[in-house]
Amino acid sequence: MIPSTKPRSATLAAALVCIALAGVACNGGASPSASGPASSPGASTTAACQTAPSVPDNLAGWGAPATAPAVTPLIIASPGELVCGPNRVLFTMLDASGAPIGAPDRTAKVAFYDLARDPNTPIATIDGTFVWAIESERGIYVANTTFPEAGRYGAEFTTAAGGGSPATIRLTFDVQPSSPVIKVGDHAPASKTPTLADIGGDVTHISTDATPDPAFYQTSVDQALAAHKPFVLIFATPKFCTSAQCGPTLDRIKPYVAKYPTVTFINVEPYKLKLVGGDLQADTDASGQLQTVAATDEWHLFSEPNVFVVNKDGIVTANFELIFSDAELTAALDAIK
């Protein structure tokens, strides 16, 4: 899917997307596009990012395994979101039936290879940091790394559960020259987002959260930017979330409102909604598809939930797609309060 500056009348990409898993079919066996998304106004780009030479599909050591592995790694990203430069890579582990098996006692190390330059020597080796996406139900690992150029990369995962024997599995994936998604270091778009003042103070008219916090709907993004207020922007819709992660994300952020009184918190429902009999319903298009709101398109989002941290100068200082750890969010808030 290639985002554009025009409003999109389709749902955002589901958060769990397999990227070129070598030799293992997942999500229909779809492989990523070999070309990156075109840049658009406001898009995040990487200066002087070069693209490595192409890599053959049958590169020695990086082809399909002879037998299906008992454990399969899954990189979590929407097409085009892994780009040249710094990246926060999310991944999990699946068992033979496709069920997620990430857990606090399962280790997960990943070595990244720039396959066009040297398919035998990793450019970085990182221990994945485990985070519960949904407590005791869905576990995900975080690895922060930098890809020096666009092109085909390899990832070699080594994982073991509870002190058991480690398994090593490889996959390949594509890194794009740039992405339209707003990134760390970009200026935050001055989006006009709904507030309680717009709807007579009834939070149920702008939020599908079962227990909404009115503090999330006091200030619009453009107002926070104009007032030079540091803020956290959460794109999340508990009722219509494609990843089942939006409600838990909002619930995890709510306690931070009291902890950081100088920071403004803003929740935006990423899809168009309408009131039907006093209940918020999706305002779908003629084919029944969810339609994104203007702010979603202005921030060029592929997925939800998505959390942005913005300082008083309007610069994005952190971005957490899908999940975050308490340590990650606390560090980001401490830096802007």
C-alpha positions as CSV (number, residue, x, y, z in Angstrom):
1,M,0.0,0.0,0.0
2,I,1.5,3.4,-1.0
3,P,0.1,6.3,1.0
4,S,-0.7,9.6,-0.8
5,T,-1.6,13.1,0.3
6,K,-5.2,12.4,-0.8
7,P,-7.7,11.0,1.8
8,R,-7.8,7.2,1.8
9,S,-11.1,5.4,1.9
10,A,-9.6,2.1,3.1
11,T,-8.7,0.8,6.5
12,L,-5.2,1.4,7.7
13,A,-2.9,-1.6,7.3
14,A,-3.2,-4.2,10.0
15,A,-0.4,-3.8,12.5
16,L,0.8,-7.4,12.2
17,V,2.3,-7.7,8.8
18,C,4.8,-10.3,7.7
19,I,7.8,-8.9,5.7
20,A,9.3,-11.3,3.2
21,L,9.6,-14.3,5.5
22,A,12.1,-16.5,3.7
23,G,10.5,-19.9,2.8
24,V,7.6,-19.6,5.2
25,A,4.2,-18.5,3.9
26,C,2.4,-16.0,6.1
27,N,-0.4,-13.5,5.5
28,G,-1.1,-15.2,2.2
29,G,2.6,-15.4,1.4
30,A,2.6,-11.8,0.1
31,S,6.0,-10.3,-0.3
32,P,6.9,-6.6,-0.1
33,S,7.2,-4.2,-2.9
34,A,10.8,-3.8,-4.2
35,S,10.3,-0.1,-4.6
36,G,9.8,2.4,-1.9
37,P,6.8,4.7,-1.6
38,A,7.0,8.0,-3.4
39,S,7.7,11.0,-1.2
40,S,4.9,13.5,-0.6
41,P,4.6,16.9,1.0
42,G,5.3,16.5,4.7
43,A,6.9,13.1,4.2
44,S,9.8,12.0,6.2
45,T,12.9,11.4,4.1
46,T,16.5,10.4,4.6
47,A,19.1,12.8,3.3
48,A,21.5,11.2,0.8
49,C,20.2,7.7,1.4
50,Q,21.7,5.4,-1.2
51,T,20.2,2.1,-2.4
52,A,22.4,-1.0,-2.4
53,P,22.6,-3.2,-5.5
54,S,19.9,-5.8,-6.0
55,V,20.2,-9.2,-4.3
56,P,19.3,-12.5,-6.0
57,D,16.4,-14.4,-4.5
58,N,18.5,-17.5,-4.2
59,L,21.4,-15.9,-2.3
60,A,23.4,-18.6,-0.6
61,G,22.4,-19.1,3.0
62,W,19.3,-17.0,2.8
63,G,16.9,-19.2,0.9
64,A,13.9,-21.3,2.1
65,P,14.7,-23.8,4.8
66,A,14.5,-27.5,3.9
67,T,11.8,-28.1,6.5
68,A,9.4,-25.7,8.2
69,P,10.9,-24.3,11.4
70,A,9.2,-25.1,14.7
71,V,9.5,-21.4,15.6
72,T,8.9,-18.6,13.1
73,P,10.0,-15.0,13.6
74,L,7.6,-12.3,12.4
75,I,8.7,-8.7,11.8
76,I,5.8,-6.4,12.6
77,A,5.7,-3.4,10.2
78,S,3.5,-2.1,7.4
79,P,4.9,-2.0,3.9
80,G,7.4,0.9,3.5
81,E,7.8,1.6,7.2
82,L,11.3,0.2,7.6
83,V,13.5,2.9,6.1
84,C,17.1,4.0,5.7
85,G,18.4,5.4,9.0
86,P,17.3,4.8,12.6
87,N,14.5,2.2,13.1
88,R,12.5,0.8,16.0
89,V,12.0,-2.8,14.7
90,L,9.2,-4.8,16.3
91,F,9.0,-8.6,16.0
92,T,7.5,-11.6,17.7
93,M,7.8,-15.4,17.5
94,L,5.1,-17.8,16.3
95,D,4.8,-21.6,16.9
96,A,4.1,-24.1,14.1
97,S,0.4,-23.3,14.2
98,G,1.0,-19.6,13.9
99,A,0.2,-18.7,17.5
100,P,2.3,-16.0,19.1
101,I,4.8,-17.4,21.7
102,G,6.7,-14.4,22.7
103,A,7.1,-14.4,26.5
104,P,9.3,-12.9,29.3
105,D,11.3,-16.1,29.6
106,R,11.9,-16.5,25.9
107,T,15.1,-14.9,24.7
108,A,15.3,-13.3,21.3
109,K,18.5,-12.0,19.7
110,V,18.6,-10.7,16.1
111,A,21.5,-10.1,13.8
112,F,21.0,-7.8,10.8
113,Y,22.8,-8.2,7.5
114,D,23.1,-5.8,4.6
115,L,22.9,-8.6,2.0
116,A,24.2,-6.6,-0.9
117,R,27.4,-5.7,0.9
118,D,28.2,-8.8,3.0
119,P,25.7,-11.6,3.6
120,N,28.0,-13.3,6.1
121,T,28.9,-10.5,8.5
122,P,26.1,-8.7,10.5
123,I,26.0,-4.9,10.7
124,A,24.4,-5.1,14.1
125,T,23.4,-7.8,16.7
126,I,20.8,-6.8,19.2
127,D,19.0,-8.5,22.1
128,G,15.3,-7.9,21.7
129,T,13.6,-6.2,24.6
130,F,10.4,-8.0,25.6
131,V,7.2,-6.0,26.0
132,W,3.7,-7.3,26.7
133,A,1.4,-5.9,24.0
134,I,-1.6,-7.4,25.8
135,E,-0.6,-8.6,29.3
136,S,-0.1,-12.3,29.5
137,E,-1.5,-12.7,26.0
138,R,0.6,-11.1,23.3
139,G,4.3,-10.5,23.6
140,I,6.5,-8.5,21.3
141,Y,10.2,-7.7,21.1
142,V,11.8,-4.3,20.3
143,A,15.1,-3.8,18.6
144,N,16.5,-0.4,17.8
145,T,18.9,-0.3,14.9
146,T,20.1,1.8,12.0
147,F,20.0,0.6,8.4
148,P,22.8,2.5,6.5
149,E,21.1,2.3,3.1
150,A,18.0,1.1,1.3
151,G,17.9,-2.4,-0.1
152,R,17.5,-6.1,0.8
153,Y,18.5,-7.1,4.3
154,G,18.6,-10.3,6.3
155,A,17.7,-11.0,9.9
156,E,19.0,-14.0,11.8
157,F,17.0,-14.7,14.9
158,T,18.2,-16.8,17.8
159,T,15.6,-17.7,20.3
160,A,15.2,-20.0,23.3
161,A,12.4,-20.6,25.8
162,G,13.0,-20.9,29.5
163,G,16.6,-22.0,29.2
164,G,15.9,-24.5,26.5
165,S,18.0,-25.2,23.4
166,P,18.2,-22.2,21.1
167,A,16.8,-22.2,17.5
168,T,18.2,-20.0,14.7
169,I,15.9,-18.8,11.9
170,R,16.6,-16.4,9.0
171,L,14.4,-14.2,7.0
172,T,14.9,-11.4,4.5
173,F,13.1,-8.0,4.2
174,D,13.3,-4.8,2.3
175,V,14.4,-1.4,3.6
176,Q,13.1,1.6,1.7
177,P,14.9,5.0,1.0
178,S,12.2,7.0,2.8
179,S,8.7,6.8,4.2
180,P,5.8,9.3,4.2
181,V,5.0,8.5,7.8
182,I,6.0,11.4,10.2
183,K,9.2,10.4,11.9
184,V,11.3,11.4,14.8
185,G,12.9,14.8,14.0
186,D,10.1,15.9,11.8
187,H,7.9,19.0,12.5
188,A,4.4,17.9,13.7
189,P,1.7,18.7,11.2
190,A,-0.7,21.3,12.6
191,S,-3.8,19.1,12.4
192,K,-7.2,20.3,13.6
193,T,-8.4,17.5,15.9
194,P,-11.8,17.2,17.7
195,T,-12.1,18.6,21.2
196,L,-14.9,18.6,23.8
197,A,-15.5,22.3,22.9
198,D,-16.5,21.2,19.4
199,I,-19.3,18.9,20.6
200,G,-20.8,20.5,23.7
201,G,-18.6,18.7,26.2
202,D,-19.9,15.2,25.6
203,V,-16.9,12.9,25.3
204,T,-18.9,10.0,24.0
205,H,-19.5,12.0,20.8
206,I,-15.9,11.9,19.8
207,S,-14.4,8.8,21.5
208,T,-15.2,5.1,21.2
209,D,-13.2,4.4,24.4
210,A,-15.5,2.6,26.9
211,T,-13.9,4.7,29.7
212,P,-12.6,7.9,28.0
213,D,-10.5,10.3,29.9
214,P,-11.8,13.9,29.2
215,A,-8.2,15.2,29.4
216,F,-7.4,13.5,26.1
217,Y,-10.0,15.7,24.3
218,Q,-9.3,19.2,25.7
219,T,-6.8,20.4,23.2
220,S,-6.4,20.1,19.4
221,V,-3.0,19.4,17.9
222,D,-2.9,22.8,16.2
223,Q,-3.8,24.5,19.5
224,A,-1.0,22.7,21.3
225,L,1.5,23.7,18.6
226,A,0.4,27.3,18.7
227,A,0.8,27.4,22.5
228,H,4.2,25.7,22.4
229,K,2.9,22.9,24.6
230,P,4.7,19.6,24.7
231,F,2.2,16.9,23.9
232,V,1.5,13.2,23.3
233,L,-0.7,12.3,20.3
234,I,-2.4,8.9,20.3
235,F,-4.1,7.7,17.2
236,A,-6.3,4.9,18.6
237,T,-9.9,3.7,18.1
238,P,-10.9,1.0,20.7
239,K,-14.1,0.2,18.8
240,F,-12.7,-0.2,15.3
241,C,-9.0,-1.0,15.8
242,T,-7.6,-3.4,13.2
243,S,-4.9,-4.6,15.6
244,A,-7.0,-5.1,18.9
245,Q,-4.3,-2.9,20.5
246,C,-6.0,0.5,20.7
247,G,-8.0,0.1,23.9
248,P,-5.0,-1.4,25.8
249,T,-2.8,1.5,24.5
250,L,-5.1,4.2,25.8
251,D,-5.5,2.4,29.1
252,R,-1.7,2.2,29.6
253,I,-1.3,6.0,28.8
254,K,-4.1,7.3,31.1
255,P,-2.0,7.1,34.3
256,Y,0.7,9.3,32.8
257,V,-1.7,12.3,32.6
258,A,-1.4,12.8,36.4
259,K,2.3,12.0,36.4
260,Y,3.1,14.7,33.7
261,P,0.9,17.7,34.3
262,T,2.9,19.9,32.0
263,V,2.3,17.6,29.0
264,T,-0.9,17.7,27.0
265,F,-2.4,14.3,26.0
266,I,-4.5,14.1,22.8
267,N,-6.4,11.1,21.5
268,V,-7.6,11.0,17.9
269,E,-10.0,8.5,16.4
270,P,-8.3,7.7,13.1
271,Y,-11.5,6.9,11.2
272,K,-14.5,9.0,10.3
273,L,-17.4,8.4,12.8
274,K,-21.1,9.4,13.0
275,L,-23.6,9.4,15.8
276,V,-26.4,6.9,15.3
277,G,-29.0,6.9,18.1
278,G,-26.5,8.4,20.5
279,D,-23.9,5.8,19.6
280,L,-20.7,6.4,17.6
281,Q,-20.6,4.2,14.5
282,A,-18.2,4.1,11.6
283,D,-18.9,6.5,8.8
284,T,-18.0,4.1,6.0
285,D,-17.8,4.7,2.2
286,A,-20.1,3.3,-0.4
287,S,-18.3,-0.1,-0.3
288,G,-18.5,-0.3,3.5
289,Q,-14.9,0.5,4.1
290,L,-13.6,2.6,7.0
291,Q,-12.6,6.1,6.0
292,T,-9.6,7.9,7.5
293,V,-9.9,11.4,9.0
294,A,-7.8,14.3,7.8
295,A,-5.3,14.1,10.7
296,T,-4.6,10.4,9.9
297,D,-3.7,11.4,6.3
298,E,-1.7,14.5,7.4
299,W,0.5,12.2,9.6
300,H,0.7,9.6,6.7
301,L,-0.2,6.7,8.9
302,F,-0.1,3.0,7.9
303,S,-1.4,1.5,11.1
304,E,-3.0,2.1,14.5
305,P,-2.4,2.5,17.3
306,N,0.4,5.0,16.9
307,V,1.8,7.3,19.6
308,F,3.8,10.4,18.9
309,V,5.7,12.5,21.5
310,V,6.2,16.2,20.5
311,N,8.3,18.8,22.3
312,K,7.4,22.5,22.8
313,D,9.0,23.4,19.6
314,G,6.7,21.1,17.6
315,I,9.4,18.5,16.8
316,V,8.5,14.8,17.1
317,T,10.9,13.3,19.6
318,A,9.5,9.8,19.8
319,N,7.2,7.5,17.9
320,F,5.8,4.2,19.1
321,E,3.9,2.1,16.6
322,L,1.6,-0.5,18.1
323,I,3.3,-0.9,21.5
324,F,5.7,0.7,23.9
325,S,7.3,-0.2,27.2
326,D,6.8,1.9,30.3
327,A,10.5,2.6,30.2
328,E,10.3,3.9,26.6
329,L,7.3,6.2,27.3
330,T,8.7,7.5,30.6
331,A,12.0,8.4,29.0
332,A,10.3,10.2,26.1
333,L,8.1,12.2,28.5
334,D,10.9,13.0,30.8
335,A,12.7,14.6,27.8
336,I,9.9,17.0,27.0
337,K,8.2,17.8,30.3
